[in-house]
Amino acid sequence: MTTETRTARLREQARDLPVAQALPTLREALAEARGAVLCAPPGSGKTTLVPLALAGLLDDGPARRVVVAEPRRIAARAAARRMAWLLGEGVGGRVGYTVRGERRAGPDTRVEVVTTGVLLQRLQRDQELRGVDTVMLDECHERHLDADTTAAFLLDVRATLRPELELVAASATTDAQGWAGLLDAPVVAAEGLSHPVDVVWAPPAAPVAPPHGMRVDPALLSHVAAVVRRALRERSGDVLCFLPGVGEIGRVAAALDDLDGLDVDVLQVHGRARAETQDAVLAGPGAGGRRRVVLATAVAESSLTVPGVRVVVDAGLAREPRTDHARGLSALTTVRASQAAARQRAGRAGREAPGTVYRCWAQAEDARRPRFPQPEIAVADLTAFALQAACWGEPGGHGLALLDPPPGGAMAAAGDVLRAVGAVDPAGRATPRGTAMARLGLHPRLARALLDGARLVGPRAAADAVALLSEEPPRELGRDLADALRAVPRGRTAGPADYAARWRREAERLRRAVADLPEPGASGAAGAADDAAATVVALAYPERVARRQGPAGAGGSYLMASGTRVEVDAPHGGAPWLAVAVADRPAGAASARARLVTPVDEDTARHAAAALYREEDDVTFDAQRSTVTARRVTRLGAIELSTRPLSRPEPERLRHALLGALRTEGLGLLRWPEPARALRLRLAFLHRELGSPWPDVGDDALLADADTWLTGERLDTVDTLALLRSLLPWAGGEAARLDDLAPERIEVPSGSRIRVDYSGERPVLAVKLQELFGWTDTPRLAGGRVPLLVHLLSPAGRPAAVTADLASFWAEGYHAVRAELRGRYPRHPWPEDPTTAQATRRAKPRHRG
């Protein structure tokens, strides 16, 4: 086929794609605003036709160079192959791609598809993007952190260095107006293919547990497998089933092992799948017309057309990153997929013809799902982002144009990590070492492990270990990093074999990056693997070096330098020290769970975590002994390495410990004899009723002034009565009125002096009824503002009545009390008129007959 024929065929196909109608508007927007937000549904040609058109490969326009950024490697390779096929060429000519560890592009390449991570690295090396006319950020609705960062950098480049650079943000479902405001560019919309997709709601018959951490209820996965079987019976065409992760794909595949004699192939597509498997799924229907069930993660949501698919089964789940900044642990968590993701997934069924989506949740639940996925910048570890921003000249990312600002707590945690590894200076600016780390294309932790590890165990051994950590090894290789490092080159099973190929490419790339560093010395293969694994993990995650707690055993509990406990399965429960490469903390769990570890010696742990090493005086309050204990403690983070008693701690440290105990445990740690407790209650009453100058003696007020009255070395020696008396308003003479305004005791008509109880909301006088005969006026306190609440007691001391108005009680309530009690207490007086009777605290003498 001649070039002219291929071009003619391409132009004819282009006219049939819906996005072709939007190309004139898109070109106009780029000419005027140097940017556009392209909203085009799945199947419209957004990913393949638009880059070819902008590069001048659809017509005789001027030759231009276009870079397309995709969020995933599989999407980048697939898009490049599709565009090359449309041109009738192989990949690497006018259309090429670059992903980490693999490049198929050359000097004639006009359209290059890259991952956003690759483009981010390229921008750090060449801020002007020399020779590039247009950058298209595809699937920007997914809000990956690399994509958001790349967009911010590109906007900075356009504003300062390359005003002619054209930017296109493209997606099927996105916050179009938000992106339009960010790019200061119009929205260009393209219609999709008119293939309808029927929605079948297929919730489980019985309730299933919601996702929890990485756990998905097995009952839901069994239900998903049943819905796949149902879809095969009810509909024609291939079935694409969306599941949150590799583990769930494996379990559903096992449940579909026997498809009742149906002529069906079950295929698995995810980021770890073999490249040959991914390519076969994207190439077209199975041989001999066999139907296919494709079990896929979110990699199949966007940019990819899986030929032959007419049915989508959606489990309704997705995986999002979460970071525990306080413990230095990052993990994926399972969440309900957003409405936007569900629309993207459903659209896969209608790319080529009318289709059907089976949604494994109730229709009533759909409206409660989030509209869009959480932007990664809001939930992820921001260490790599913070380093990229610092190298760009924007420490903290404050000057970058971002749809969502980075959370302050996450950025503070990222800054702590970067300063600890020497990547930024105290002001947050990138150091030369930080710049070198950023250019390695690794997380800053792994970059530090590669650079420092190469000097300790050699460039080759360090590169091999870091390459293993850059992508979590398959479970078949076990939970021991050193064992995995020895086993991965052999690729013993199908899964690890493909992983081994990727590992070899990455290891070779990293070896070249540190090739000029000298080897420290030769060692045996087994020893090299052990040393490299231990050193690299400890350097990358110094806060995760861990020491065993308790006796050695098959499994065990360890304390990491971060302060988090981690449970370790056999066989490493007996090792005194471990370096933890991968761990997660399940929601609600008291400790973390180690998934990939390696034994490490204490010297290596101390060297790697040197920034966490400290020797300090530990002065704490012992509540049981009511005294301070002082020790000289050597720590590696939260791990105590050694302790010895400290006989004379610094007075300031001692006071700090006492104050800390009071603020934590409260003033109950002090001795409060009855006179002090009573005076405090009286003063609290006066402060509440009269205010100034009567002092506030509540816990907060006394603690706020503790520096002035806490002078000794023990809490039980504090004279609380003297403390309270010192607070009385002596200067103005008001202290002399204390007994008038809030008397400790009140004399009643019987002559008894009864203590007033100030512990409640109102002061209470509890006294036997007979002792108040003749007393018609209820005493009032606080200068007449507050009447006493009188608790009238029976001769046995039990409550008989409560009143704040004695005159009313004698007139109205007394006779009912008299009628009830005089038969029970005949030896006590119960006069008809208590207002004129003689008050008494004695009973009548017994009559002896």
Buried (B, 14 or more C-beta within 10 A) or exposed (E): EEEEEBBEBBEEBBEEBBBBEBBEBBBEBBEEBBBBBBBBBBBBBBBBBBBBBBBBBBEEEEEBBBBBBBBBBBBBBBBBBBBBEBBBBEBBBBBBBBBBBBBBBEEEBBBBBBBBBBBBBBBBEEBEBEEBBBBBBBBBBBBBBBBBBBBBBBBBBBEEEBEEBBBBBBBBBBBBEBBBEBBBBBBBBBEBBEBEBBBBBBBBEEEBEEBEBBBBBEBBBBBBBBBBBBBBEEBEBBBBBBBBBBBBBBBBBEBBEEBEEEEBBBBBBBBBBBBEBBBBBBEEBBEEEEBBBBBBBBBBBBBBBBEBBBBBBBBBBBBBBBBBBEBBBBBBBBBBBBBBBBBBBBBBBBBBBEBBBBBBBEEEEBEEBEEBBBBBBBBBBBBBBBBBBBBBEBBBBEEBBBBEEBBEEBBEBBBBBBBBBBBBBEEBEBBEBBBBBBBBBBBBBBBBBBBBBBBBBBBBBBBBBBBBBBBBBBBEBEBBBBBBBBBBEEBEEEBBBBBBBBBBBBBBBBBEBBEEBEEBEEBEEEEBBBBBBBBBBBBBBBBBBBBBEEEEEEEBBBBBBBEBBBBBBEEBBBBBBBBBBBBBBBEEEEBBBBBBBBBBBBEBBBBBBEBBBEEEEBBEBEEEEBEBBBBBBBBBBBBBBEEEEBEEBEEEBBBEBBBEBBBEEEBEBBBBEEEBEBBBBBBBBBBBBBEEBBBBBBEEEBBEEBEEBBEEEEBEEBBBBEBBBEBBBEEEEBBEEBEEBBBBEBEBBBEBEBBBBBEEEBBBBBBBBBBBBBBBEBBEBBEEEBBBBBBBBBBEEEEBBEBBBBEEBBEEBBEEBBEEBEEEBEEBBBEEEBBEBEBBBEEEEEEEE
